[in-house]
Amino acid sequence: MNRFRPIAAALIALLALSAFPAFAEKVSITYWQYFYQSKVDLMNQLIENFEKANPDIDVEQVTFPYESYQQKVAAAIPAGEGPDVVNLFYGWLPLWVKSGYIQALPQSDFSADYFKKGFYPFVAESVNFGGKNYSVPTAVRTLALIYNKRLFREAGLDPAKPPKTLEELAAYAKKLSKYDAKGNLVQAGLLMQPNGQGHVWIREVLFRQFGATPYSADGRKVTYADAKGAQAFKWYTDLVTKDKVGYPNFSTDDVTAFKAQVGAMNVDGSFRIATLNAVKDLEWGVAELPSYKGVKSNFASFWTHSIASGVEGKKLEASVKFLKYITSAEVQELWLQKVGELPATPSLSAKYKADPVISVFLNGLGPAHATSYVDEAGQRAILVDAVDEVNLKGGDPAAVLKAAAAKEQKLIDDFWK
Amino acid sequence: MTLATKRAMTAYAFLALPLAFFLAVRFGPMLYMMGRSLTSWGLLRKTSSFVGLGNFREILADPVFLQSLSNTAKYAVFGAPAVIALSLGIALLLDLVPRGKGAYRLIYVLPYITPIVAVSWVWRWMFQSPPLGVVNAGLAALGLPAQEFLNSPRQALPSILAVNVWVELGYCTTVFLAGIQTIPSEVVEAARIDGASARQVLRKIVLPLLAPVTFFLAVMEGIQFLRIFTQVYNMSMQATGGPLNSTKSAALFIYQKAFVNFEMGLASAASLVLFAIIMAVTLVQIRVLDKKLNY
């Protein structure tokens, strides 16, 4: 029996320790994000730095494949098994706030003023629900026109002079498109991928440039289906159906087609910089999104960090500290260098005015809007289907857009019901 | 205790474990799901309440669910008979082949033993528009116009269906071949001696004797096509059952409701509807086909 005594003693000691957390010196918190190599590597480095500066805090990073990320979060948080600090797309915020996955950030550390001073206005707007702030990002992203310089030269176009207006864009796209003997498109002048960035280009850029307002100020009324919005939508679908410069899923999708150099131009985000740089022999350039009648617009989005609901006491303190660190100016710059996403703090941008690629995306932040989604995937699918209705079923763009707006309105109404 | 009861007890004892496993893994979750289909359970809500048949009303009024049911019906109505007719034909022909039967059989079985995800992706690429897709390159070589296949709301479902028929052929052909080999040769020979033509032997002897096999395959393939998922998920654009929901099967609809929208209550209700349909179809098959089996 004596043999078991030390074990019993150890067990009792362990129980005692866990019963009095004050004795346990280290606080451990977990951080969840989806798997994206450069982000995961950088986060490991950040955690190391943070733990060095805060020896009493232990941070563990857990990652999941992007496809199953939301599922894991949805299953884990209600069960109380989830993360303390969690990374999410800003478009999921309304849903996550409503479902009670995440808690409002402490007013003392993240005041309205804190956001006003340190972040772009669309960030402050997007993370605020009922006067409370729920999330804080490290980096933001915008769209730009990316183009293949070699294909420009082949078509007799000057790679130093990308299109500046929508009219020029359409003209360039026609010149850059190639067809086989049967008239099948074999090189797309402009990649048209609504389920890529196409739907936000329509939603926040084209609608606005043609004079429509996509949503009411509070985001609860869909207002894009007026005559001007229909004109914008028709301009987009005409490129597919009449000019045939590209179509959805050409060469599987826009990114694949651009990398394979069978697509000459694409509207894509700053998050693609690293991907495109990794492609051998791809000479690509980047230009601001073309304007229309002098109107510029852009779509901004961001991944952001929140604290899960139910986190309290020491863990909450540690989480706030960690959150402050991973959104600090120092980390924002590291993030730009390692991941390629733009700093969420305007004052940091000034340094990169001379960078030929980053400066273009940074310029996009000026006229940028961030859609206040209630169901990002659902709202995206509606515009994607609308383009298909016109392209595959020969629907009238104005009528199709009206039906899409009604569908989206119902989605939004159901959410706020 | 008699020897017979002892034996029975032993058998029951050994069967108890698989039974317990079956109850825990199959029936338990099924009963749980039936209960959950009456609640508003969703992973995005903190509470769930009893809503009666509300979920059933909601999904049966959802045009996308109705379309997915009609798509599922198309998969089953065209798919299962096509597989059975084709595989029966192939099996009968294979039976006539004197040499290389094994090689032929292997060729037909290969697609069935290849992972469906791999098969789906290969076909997805073969169906691509010019200049990528092999199928369209073939059409072009024959001087025919390019087809949209998976990109078209009219052609996408038949394209996926055709691939699935091709995959299932291997399995059905093998089963039919085994069935043909169980037909006693004396019966056929006797018929031949009595002067029956090859056609008569086929219609009066081979096909009736294959009825049990055909019946088995009709039920299995019916179920297979009614719950089609993997092919649709992997071959339709962006795994959504598109374009415009034209290929979405009921199983894919349920998956999306449960694991994309996290509406578990609605997904449970939709599962039960699909379950009821599969059961009804199978019962009808048993009724109708079983009658014909009693020769």
Interface residues (C-beta under 8 A of the other chain):
Chain A: Q70 Q71 A74 A75 P78 L95 K98 S99 G100 D180 K182 N184 L185 V186 N195 Y247 P248 N249 F250 S251 T252 V262 A377 G378 A381 D385 D388 E389 L392 K393
Chain B: L43 L44 R45 K46 Q128 S129 P130 P131 L132 N136 A140 P145 A146 N151 S152 P153 M237 Q238 T240 G242 P243 L244 F259 V260 N261 F262
